[in-house]
């Protein structure tokens, strides 16, 4: 029985039947001491050795992860918007947000005195529009 480490997925398995694992894809009985306590996303395979990435390499991995996270959030947001009217709650929030924006634009057009509003103030105006059933 051996331990194996996948060169691509960084999967580490203990007590396996060695002939079941190709040396092209797996390191047999790897020395894991250099990466003890290190998140596997920061492991680097060099030949048959597993090492810890440099800080620059870690920063690069983190940047890719952050880009993927942001892309996922954008995709989810687009799905919510595209799903309306199936998502009636989001539809209502967007409609009431539009009420607040239209009110602000009317105030600008009429040269009404304006002050910059915080996000909490804008949220409260959307809450009020929902509560009062305001429409555009």
N, C-alpha and C positions, 0 to 999 in steps of 0.2 A: 504494500500500500504506500502511496505517495501523496504529496500535495501538488497541485497544479495551479498555474496562473495564466489566464487568457490574455494574449498579447494585445487584443483589440478591445474586448469588453472590460478588462481588468477584473474579471470574475476570479476569485480565489477559492479553491476547493481543497478540503482536507480529506485524507483517507479515501483516495479514489483508486480504481483499478487502472494503473498506468497505461496498459496497452489500449485502453479506450480513448486515449487522448493523443492527438497528432502533435509532434514537436514543432510542426510548422505553425500551429495555432496556439500551442500551450508551452509554457516553461515548466519543466518537471522539477520538482523539489526546489523552488526558488528561495533565495535568501531574502526574507522580508524585513530584515532588521533596519534597513535604510529608510523604510517607509512606515515603521511602527508608529501608530498614532496619527498618521497623515491621511486625510480624506483621499479615497482612491481616485477621485477626479484629478488629483495632483500627482499621481504616479506617472512615471515615464519609463518605458521599456527601451533599454539600450542593449542590443544583442540579447543575451539571456539574463541580463541584470535589470532589477527594478530599482529605480532611484526616485528621489523627490525632485519635482520640477524647480527651476529657479523662480525667483519672485516675478521676473518678467514673463515667464511662461505661465505662471499662475494668474497673473493679471490678464493675460491674453485669454485664458480659459474663462475667467470670470466675465470678461467683456463679451465673449460669444454667448455665455449663459444669459447675461443681462439682455442682449439683443434678442435672443430667443424668447425670453420672458415678456419683453415689451411687444414683440410681434404677436405672441399668443394673446395678450390682453387686447391688442388692437383687433385681432381676428374675432375674439369673443364679443367685443363691443359692436363690431360690424354685424355679427350674427344677431345680436339683440335688436339692433336697429332694423335690419332686414326682416326680422321675424314679426315685427309689428304689422298688423294688429293682433297677431296671435299672442304677443306679449302685451296685454292690455295695461299692465302696470307701467312698463317703460313707456308705452305710448302716451299715457296720461302725464307722466313726468315731463316728457319732451314737449307735449302740447302746452303744459303750464309754464315751462321754461320759455317757450315761444311767446306766451302772453306777457311775461315779465320783460323780455327783450323788446317786444313791440311797444310796451308802455314806455320803456326807456328811450326808444327811438322817437316816439311822439314828443316826449319831454325835450329831447335835444332839438327837434325840429321847431318847437314853439319857444325856444330859447329860455326854457324854465331853468332856474338855478339848479345846478347839479353838484353832488359831492360823490367822490369815489366810494364805491360800496365794497365791503369785504365779502369773502365767499360765504360767511355765515349769514350776512344780511341778504345776499342773493338767495341762499337756500331758504331762508325764512319767507321771502317773497314768493318763492315757488310753493312752499307749504301753504301760505295764505291763499294763493290762487287755486290750489287743490281743494282746500277747505271751503272756499267761497264758490267753487264751480265756475270761475271766470273762464270766458272764451275769448278768442281773438276777435 
